[in-house]
């Protein structure tokens, strides 16, 4: 197995875990940026997070997603 495939995984963090950076709720997609314990999601109340993948267009993509799902 080459090195690229061995690094291809998603790390999930639970609410209450200390974290620094931008994270996305696995249930609803809400993002939070912080340097403290992860909260329960303020939108849906779920407690499972993954590190958000940043792109220069991530904010625009999130805004478009919310317009398409409402």
C-alpha positions in Angstrom: 0.0 0.0 0.0 1.5 3.4 -0.9 1.9 6.2 1.6 -0.9 8.3 0.1 -3.5 5.7 0.9 -2.3 5.0 4.4 -2.9 8.7 5.3 -6.4 8.7 3.8 -8.7 8.6 6.8 -11.0 10.9 8.8 -10.5 11.6 12.5 -13.7 12.1 14.4 -13.7 14.0 17.7 -16.5 14.1 20.3 -17.9 17.1 22.1 -15.7 17.8 25.1 -12.5 17.0 23.3 -9.9 19.8 23.3 -9.3 21.0 19.8 -7.8 23.8 17.8 -8.8 24.7 14.3 -12.0 24.5 12.2 -14.3 21.6 12.6 -17.5 20.4 10.9 -20.5 18.7 12.5 -20.9 15.3 11.0 -24.7 15.5 11.3 -25.5 18.9 9.8 -22.3 20.3 8.4 -22.1 23.4 10.7 -18.6 24.6 11.1 -16.9 26.1 14.2 -13.4 27.6 14.6 -12.0 27.3 18.1 -9.2 26.7 20.5 -10.9 25.0 23.4 -13.2 22.0 24.0 -15.5 21.1 21.2 -19.2 21.9 22.1 -22.3 20.2 21.2 -23.3 21.5 17.7 -25.2 24.8 18.2 -27.4 24.0 15.2 -28.5 20.3 15.7 -27.1 19.3 19.1 -25.0 16.4 17.8 -21.6 15.8 19.4 -19.4 14.3 16.7 -17.0 16.6 14.7 -14.4 16.2 12.0 -11.7 18.6 10.9 -13.1 20.8 8.2 -11.3 20.8 4.9 -10.5 24.3 4.0 -10.5 25.7 0.5 -10.6 29.3 -0.7 -14.2 28.8 -1.6 -15.4 26.9 1.5 -17.6 29.8 2.9 -19.3 30.3 -0.5 -19.9 26.5 -0.8 -21.4 26.4 2.7 -23.7 29.3 1.8 -24.8 27.7 -1.4 -25.4 24.4 0.4 -27.7 26.1 2.9 -29.7 27.8 0.2 -30.1 24.6 -1.7 -31.3 22.6 1.3 -33.8 25.1 2.7 
